[in-house]
Amino acid sequence: MTQIQIERLGHQGDGIAAGPIFVPLTLPGETVSGTLDGTKLTDVRIDTPSEDRVRPPCRHYKSCGGCQLQHASDAFVADWKVGIVRYALAAQGLKADFKPIATSPEKSRRRAVLSARRTKKGALVGFHKRASDIVIEVPDCTLLHADLMPAIEAAKALAEVGASRKGEISITATLCNNGLDLAVTGGKPLDGPFLSVLAQLVEHWGLARLAWNGEIVAARLPATQTFGKAQVIPPPGAFLQATHAGEQALLTAVKDAIGGQGKLGLDLFAGCGTFTLPLAEHAQMHAVESEAAMLEALNGGWRHAQGLKGVTTEARDLFRNPIIPEDLKYDFAVIDPPRAGAEAQVAELAKSDIPVLAFVSCNPVTFARDAAHLVKSGYKLDWVQVVDQFRWSSHVELAARFSAV
Ligand SMILES: C[S@@+](CC[C@H](N)C(=O)[O-])C[C@H]1O[C@@H](n2cnc3c(N)ncnc32)[C@H](O)[C@@H]1O
């Protein structure tokens, strides 16, 4: 038996003691004992619990790998997530003012990737067990929106007909305006008879849309999402902010950042128009994104909406082919890159005359790198807001304002 004290949390939310020794489900300041297995402590017993320790709200928490921080108070998680961003900025020599964190409520996730496996008796659907590829069922999940929960039973029926006993299928379940929008990958190949089985299941479960291995099998109802005044039908499984509350918090931060002044705006890494379309209520927008299908969806939403200013779209790889300063003549720009950040595009933005940038990021480390480039080039980092739409996970998202000085 080894007894150690937890010093801090790692980026995956594991407690870390000197060594380093990793101890999942523990908190800084706790004294714990267990069996040392390399750099991990197993059979862990909490000897002195932290004041921040709480009873996990979900009964699946001990085994389910979906959440990492249900044993910590909301206040602790909020401070920890803000601290991660503060630390990443400090590593680049930057400081920022932080707006209060916006945390999505429990049971608000409108999108989840479920795993499913066919079994002797039927099928198993849920999330992976902690640190394992075993699928465990989560009928009382405290993360998913109540209207998304029926996706679990529908996914079970799909796995029974379309998964092999050996492999797993993955079901991206999204709540759209007309119910459930499911996109399955890793399922058996589509053929005529199988297609009609799937079509029957779509009817039976009242799904809005089903895509199988990238192909739309049935679109019973339009799988719309509302972005401002527009109704958009994203391609199956396309990027969508994880909660409605998170999307609204990010949009509010973006609007605060640009201050409602500009007439001409640029949305970089625009996706299906989460920001472009609401901003088009007041400004003419140009949306740039690598996925042509997402831009087609954005465009469709704009064409059918009433009362929006002009929106243009451009399919472009902004990593390999960033927009150069001569073409960056806008009153404001929104930038919301994937986890890798936007090094190449930020290098060009840094040379532009755009007075204000609203930066949305899902990776504090690449954000801090890109922020440092902007600050070195004459932008000021006005504020940062952490937006926690991946509640109880170690994932951190943020919005920030940069202004030209
Ligand atoms: C974090 S998402 C944001 C999407 C959108 N702003 C939203 O909030 O829904 C990042 C987007 O960047 C796009 N993307 C990824 N790599 C890209 C690249 N090299 N060039 C342009 N867009 C890219 C993805 O397709 C995705 O839509």
The ligand as an SDF file (V2000), in Angstrom:
LIG
                    3D

 27 29  0  0  0  0  0  0  0  0999 V2000
  -14.7340   24.2610  -34.4880 C   0  0  0  0  0  0  0  0  0  0  0  0
  -15.5470   24.0840  -36.0120 S   0  0  0  0  0  0  0  0  0  0  0  0
  -16.4310   25.5890  -36.0750 C   0  0  0  0  0  0  0  0  0  0  0  0
  -17.5540   25.6570  -37.0470 C   0  0  0  0  0  0  0  0  0  0  0  0
  -18.5080   26.8300  -36.8710 C   0  0  0  0  0  0  0  0  0  0  0  0
  -17.8130   28.0760  -36.6060 N   0  0  0  0  0  0  0  0  0  0  0  0
  -19.5240   26.5480  -35.7920 C   0  0  0  0  0  0  0  0  0  0  0  0
  -19.4440   27.1580  -34.7120 O   0  0  0  0  0  0  0  0  0  0  0  0
  -20.4180   25.7370  -36.0060 O   0  0  0  0  0  0  0  0  0  0  0  0
  -14.2240   24.2780  -37.1130 C   0  0  0  0  0  0  0  0  0  0  0  0
  -14.5930   24.2710  -38.5760 C   0  0  0  0  0  0  0  0  0  0  0  0
  -13.3760   24.3950  -39.3310 O   0  0  0  0  0  0  0  0  0  0  0  0
  -13.4790   23.6250  -40.5110 C   0  0  0  0  0  0  0  0  0  0  0  0
  -12.1050   23.3380  -40.9410 N   0  0  0  0  0  0  0  0  0  0  0  0
  -11.2610   22.3810  -40.4800 C   0  0  0  0  0  0  0  0  0  0  0  0
  -10.0690   22.4650  -41.1000 N   0  0  0  0  0  0  0  0  0  0  0  0
  -10.1580   23.5010  -41.9620 C   0  0  0  0  0  0  0  0  0  0  0  0
   -9.2510   24.0910  -42.8850 C   0  0  0  0  0  0  0  0  0  0  0  0
   -8.0140   23.6190  -43.0320 N   0  0  0  0  0  0  0  0  0  0  0  0
   -9.6600   25.1690  -43.6100 N   0  0  0  0  0  0  0  0  0  0  0  0
  -10.9070   25.6550  -43.4560 C   0  0  0  0  0  0  0  0  0  0  0  0
  -11.8200   25.1300  -42.6050 N   0  0  0  0  0  0  0  0  0  0  0  0
  -11.4540   24.0700  -41.8650 C   0  0  0  0  0  0  0  0  0  0  0  0
  -14.2780   22.4010  -40.0840 C   0  0  0  0  0  0  0  0  0  0  0  0
  -14.9140   21.8010  -41.1920 O   0  0  0  0  0  0  0  0  0  0  0  0
  -15.2760   23.0030  -39.0840 C   0  0  0  0  0  0  0  0  0  0  0  0
  -16.4660   23.3620  -39.7250 O   0  0  0  0  0  0  0  0  0  0  0  0
  1  2  1  0
  2  3  1  0
  2 10  1  0
  3  4  1  0
  4  5  1  0
  5  6  1  0
  5  7  1  0
  7  8  2  0
  7  9  1  0
 10 11  1  0
 11 12  1  0
 11 26  1  0
 12 13  1  0
 13 14  1  0
 13 24  1  0
 14 15  1  0
 14 23  1  0
 15 16  2  0
 16 17  1  0
 17 18  1  0
 17 23  2  0
 18 19  1  0
 18 20  2  0
 20 21  1  0
 21 22  2  0
 22 23  1  0
 24 25  1  0
 24 26  1  0
 26 27  1  0
M  CHG  2   2   1   9  -1
M  END
$$$$
